[in-house]
Amino acid sequence: MAKKAVFKSNIRFGHQSDGDQLRLLAENDPVGFMRKAEKLIEEDKININNYRWGEMWSNLYDIKIPVTMPIAGKERAVMASAFPILTGTTIIKAINNAYLDVPTIGEELVTELDDNKKVTTIAAIHNLDKNIAEVKEGDDFPEVSSDEESVEIRHKRNGRKLTISAEAIEENELADIVERTNALGQIAADWVEEQTLERVTDHHGSASSAADPYVYRPNGSGTALFSASANTPGTRAPSGTRVQNNAFVDDTDLDGARDVLAAMKNNRGKRINIPWSEVKLLCPNGIIAKVLKVFNSEHVPGVENEVSNYGPMGRWSLPAGRIVSSTKMDDLSTSAWYLGAFQRQYRRKWKLRFEYVTLGMDTQAYLDRRIAFQARIAWDCEVGAVDYVYVVQNLSATTAPKDE
């Protein structure tokens, strides 16, 4: 059967494109030109691998496009060169693709939060009951008061820049440009992931020699989150928040961690009930095979006909989606593992979500150094713990992971 004819854009970006027609279209209808180009980029018909740098540059560098962009905190209408706008749109699609291609687990361990302040203060209101079991007839009902604890979450600014010279475009150094563009997305994903895992494990603050950055800052004071001492880091953790000599071997190690979680208390000194449906297990690649063996076994290994409480049919089973592991965890420790309701305990605060800015050749950089195109990505995020009763750290011995 013959294929039906389809509508095609009159902008062409392959070897058959006509530079003069491209320029004419952009001059006659710059906004319409950009809208069509953006659609082609979104459909992946224009991408970083087939982008014709020389042709786009020579025909579009002096075409002005009306755009709206944030300047000094307000949206401003300005005129900008078509080349960096079109190039930037193409590049940001490639950066996003590279970013999404990096496997990450950090987002599964935190609750996201947006706040543009350098220091965010989160108040945790705890109801104070009078522990009165019955109110006698004629007596006043007791007032429920509250105390207020607060934690701080700070910020951490980061970013990278991509610079493309006129010579790179003139000499069609496509492979180099593609590699560096993809690197922007990969670098951003790696830094955010590594930072998130360091904070969730309190790698620095709970190390043998505790130091900044701390993930837990009650009333602004850096405090080790994980401790094997009773009532540490607070009295609502009567068994502490760390289990020593609890290397993951079998289900008894899970029992040890779960017992510590079960001992956690509210401000009235009563045990809290952490929903098992929210519990996840975080571990390095070094022990993931052992973890999966326990949770995938219907019976207790080595015990005839005894059903495992952690197996597929057990009361405390964990489906694969709640067993979280990454090779990046092995850079922090190859044996320490964690159990708890992570997203109740941790907030990942974004002071600045991923920001992308481009500049073209109508800038000082082109005058000084023939820089034809520049792109910059930036982000500002930090992870903080808003409580200490939802996650337990388990060590194979007694020594905390080293802060190196």
Secondary structure, DSSP 8 states (H G I E B T S, - for coil): ---------S---STT--HHHHHHHHHH-HHHHHHHHHHHHHTTSS-TTT--HHHHHHHHTT-EEEEEEEETTEEEEEEEEHHHHHHHHHHHHHHHHHHHHS---GGGS-EEEE--SSSEEEEEEEEE--------TTS-----EEEEEEEEE---EEEEEEEEEHHHHHTT-HHHHHHHHHHHHHHHHHHHHHHHHHHHTTTTTTSSS--S--SB-BTT--B-S--SSTT-SSTT-TT-SEESS--S-SHHHHHHHHHHHHT-B-TTS-B----GGG-EEEEEGGGHHHHHHHHH-SB-TTSTT-B-TTSTTSTT---GGGEEEEGGGGGT-SS-EEEE-HHHHEEEEEEEEEEEEEE-SSSHHHHHH-EEEEEEEEEEEEEEES-SSSEEEE-SSSS-----
